[in-house]
């Protein structure tokens, strides 16, 4: 559970919804665990977005962070995820370097770092999403 400032909780949830809608719009089954809800777990943990690949029993799991939640404390959760399953860590483009340092310092495995930016249309632009061309 992220220790982000209150004002960023809405940003986090908007990014979670935007990310999930990209996959839903392309016919993937998705589940969101936004606003610290526990709608669906994966091996007992609750990543922010769970995407099931079409016609397969395979998943892409995403954890979304905001500027204030890229911390050593949050890296403990990333480590737990990485010890349990491969996942995609979505961070603001401005925070990629800080996230890379935390990943390295905490020896976090099975993490694929991806980034997003807020765009002029009021949404997000995501970079490096799996399965999206």
Order of alpha helices (4+ residues) and beta strands (2+ residues): alpha-beta-beta-beta-alpha-beta-alpha-beta-beta
